[in-house]
Amino acid sequence: MAAFSDPLEQHLKTFSGTVPVLELENCVLLPESVLTLRITAAADCQLIAEALAADALVAVSLKRTSYDPRTNKNASAEIESVCLASIVAPCQLESGDYSLLLQGICRAKSVTLQNSDRPYRTAILELKPDFYVDQPVIQREHRQFELLQQYASIFLEQANDPIYYHMLQREITLGKLCDILAGTINLEPVLSQLILQEHDVDLRSDLLLSFLKAKLREQQRNPFAGARSLEFSRN
């Protein structure tokens, strides 16, 4: 079973299915996360300007390179899983650079990359809303408790955060919880990409729980190493 949330439906009212692709190095944007960016490259500034003139939506991809022996150059690898994002609070500076926020909206699969005369790529996206199997092998409410418990055990500074307490009290889907927690942890890009690729919520929660358990074991072996997370988004 897959379904969009109401806020997502609002974002997608003007979505045509075709968006520019903003590639970021060593950074993966997840749904429910907010990323602060300073855009300086000329091609990326053009991408942002043209996206703002349309519906302010972009596909955010982890930039990967693959060596092409025929041209002796590094060519960007084919994009598979991306995050559809909304450009929030854009500000163009005197230099022409952009300062902005990216709000992650939904997972998506890049179906086709369209060649054009633009200095950036565009893609036709197939949206991948959170998927819940009808007969889960986990107890989802208990899994949510496990995730929050493990998270609080590692990132102790967040245990007193009123937003963390609010998350304990409010109704929230397992898929959204996974993305919110993962978005506050400085995960390796490879792991973040795996979480982004997994639209099956139960499997996504397995990935995150395995990471948190491993992190807690590491912290218990070396209690002075400390672990810090990003603050919860106030949006």
Secondary structure by P-SEA (a helix, b strand, c coil): cccccaaaaaaacccccbbbbbbbccccccccbbbbbbbccaaaaaaaaaaaacccbbbbbcbbbbbbccccccccccccccccccccccccccccbbbbbbbbcbbbbbcbbbbccccbbbbbcccccbbbbcccccaaaaaaaaaaaaaaaccccccccaaaaaaacccccaaaaaaaaaaaccccaaaaaaaaaccaaaaaaaaaaaaaaaaaaaaaacccbbbbbcccccc
